[in-house]
Amino acid sequence: MVSVDEDNRIAFMTCIEVALMKQGNTSYNLVLAKLNARYGCGIHECVDHQEYLKTVMKEVYEGNYNDVLDAISLETDKLENMDEFKANFFKFMMS
């Protein structure tokens, strides 16, 4: 059985995936390809390895990186009871 924490983590990473999809298929697919090629993972596995996602997103989105983080923030605002997790994620991603 999946714990509530695990459900929240899955929901959070799904929101990230949706936000990236909204940025365009080409960039989204490039993020997936780079994550898989370099780290052997997808977006959902990055919940425990945020540094992978950060590195790849900075490469793919370059000057639009902060705009993408804003889009992720808007998407994750739909989630409740995850304020601490969201705050830690964005603190890391902005560092």
C-alpha positions as CSV (number, residue, x, y, z in Angstrom):
1,M,0.0,0.0,0.0
2,V,1.3,3.5,-0.9
3,S,1.5,5.9,2.0
4,V,-0.1,9.4,1.9
5,D,3.4,10.9,1.7
6,E,4.2,8.8,-1.4
7,D,0.9,9.8,-2.9
8,N,1.7,13.5,-2.4
9,R,5.2,13.0,-3.9
10,I,3.7,11.3,-6.9
11,A,1.1,14.2,-7.3
12,F,3.8,16.8,-7.0
13,M,6.0,15.2,-9.7
14,T,3.0,14.8,-11.9
15,C,2.3,18.5,-11.6
16,I,5.9,19.2,-12.7
17,E,5.4,16.9,-15.6
18,V,2.2,18.7,-16.6
19,A,3.9,22.1,-16.3
20,L,6.8,20.9,-18.5
21,M,4.4,19.5,-21.1
22,K,2.6,22.9,-21.3
23,Q,6.0,24.4,-22.2
24,G,6.0,22.4,-25.4
25,N,6.5,18.8,-26.5
26,T,10.0,19.3,-27.9
27,S,11.4,20.7,-24.7
28,Y,9.5,18.2,-22.6
29,N,10.8,15.2,-24.6
30,L,14.3,16.6,-24.5
31,V,14.1,16.8,-20.7
32,L,12.9,13.1,-20.6
33,A,15.6,12.0,-23.0
34,K,18.4,13.8,-21.1
35,L,17.2,12.4,-17.7
36,N,17.1,8.9,-19.2
37,A,20.4,9.1,-21.0
38,R,22.4,10.6,-18.1
39,Y,20.7,9.3,-15.0
40,G,18.6,6.4,-16.1
41,C,15.5,7.9,-14.7
42,G,12.3,9.9,-15.5
43,I,10.7,12.9,-13.9
44,H,9.0,10.9,-11.2
45,E,12.3,9.5,-9.9
46,C,13.6,13.1,-9.6
47,V,11.6,13.6,-6.4
48,D,14.6,12.0,-4.6
49,H,17.2,13.4,-7.0
50,Q,16.1,17.0,-7.6
51,E,19.7,17.8,-8.7
52,Y,19.1,15.7,-11.9
53,L,16.0,17.6,-12.8
54,K,17.6,21.0,-12.0
55,T,20.6,20.3,-14.2
56,V,18.6,19.1,-17.2
57,M,16.0,21.8,-16.9
58,K,18.7,24.5,-16.8
59,E,20.2,23.1,-20.0
60,V,16.9,22.7,-21.9
61,Y,15.2,25.9,-20.8
62,E,18.3,28.1,-20.5
63,G,17.1,31.7,-20.2
64,N,13.5,30.6,-19.6
65,Y,14.4,28.4,-16.6
66,N,12.8,30.8,-14.1
67,D,9.6,31.1,-16.2
68,V,9.4,27.3,-16.2
69,L,9.8,27.3,-12.4
70,D,6.9,29.8,-12.2
71,A,4.8,27.5,-14.3
72,I,5.6,24.6,-12.0
73,S,4.7,26.7,-9.0
74,L,1.3,27.6,-10.5
75,E,0.7,23.9,-11.3
76,T,1.7,22.7,-7.8
77,D,-0.4,25.4,-6.1
78,K,-3.3,23.0,-6.8
79,L,-1.9,20.6,-4.2
80,E,-2.9,21.0,-0.6
81,N,-0.9,20.1,2.6
82,M,2.4,20.2,0.8
83,D,3.7,23.6,1.7
84,E,6.9,22.4,3.3
85,F,7.8,20.0,0.5
86,K,7.0,22.7,-2.1
87,A,9.1,25.3,-0.3
88,N,12.1,23.0,-0.1
89,F,11.8,22.0,-3.7
90,F,11.7,25.6,-5.0
91,K,14.5,26.7,-2.6
92,F,16.7,24.0,-4.0
93,M,15.7,24.7,-7.6
94,M,16.5,28.4,-7.2
95,S,19.9,27.9,-5.6
